[in-house]
Amino acid sequence: MTERWKPSVTVAAIIERDGRFLLVEERTVEGLKLNNPAGHLDPGESLQQAVVRETLEETTRQFSPDRLVGVYLYRFRRPAADEDMTYLRFAFGGTIGDPDPARTLDTGIVRTLWMSLTEVRESRDRHRSPLVLQCIEDFVAGRRYPLDLLDCNASVYASDSKV
């Protein structure tokens, strides 16, 4: 039997305050790149829990998601390194608190920065992926879906659940 293909599930926070968007600058194999606060879904957590955790780790700020902005499928290929990954990204909008001075930014995150929509558009060549701008554009366009669209079955939290 061949192994089943599985995309990598990620979450992202789209945060706007006073016309500016919160991004992170992170180290990648391609150099410093800009990204939405984002990361991978971990075992035993809901999508909302994942975006709260990832945002806290990457920005030291508490994020409160209040809407789903969109769901995105993106294929990333780097032939030189024989990499071919597909990401399934869930982007959330919401509010964010102030930085927690007791926390430090996650490994690889250099800094956080607030950028206008124009600045985000003009920095495309520095984006981690095309989804950085696409999610922000969808947010600006008013895409908004209720969080109850997403269901997390209790089996996700059970340590002895059988698949």
Number of C-alpha atoms within 10 A of each C-alpha: 3 4 5 6 7 10 14 14 16 21 26 29 31 28 23 21 12 7 11 16 18 19 25 23 21 20 15 12 6 8 9 17 20 24 23 27 27 27 19 18 21 13 10 14 14 18 23 25 17 21 28 23 21 25 27 23 20 26 25 21 21 18 25 19 20 15 19 24 27 18 13 15 13 15 11 11 12 9 8 6 7 8 9 10 13 15 17 17 23 22 29 29 25 15 15 20 11 10 13 12 8 6 13 14 17 16 10 13 21 14 14 19 12 17 17 15 17 9 12 21 16 10 14 15 12 16 19 20 17 13 18 22 19 14 25 24 17 15 20 15 10 10 15 16 15 10 15 9 8 12 9 12 9 10 12 14 13 10 9 8 9 7 4
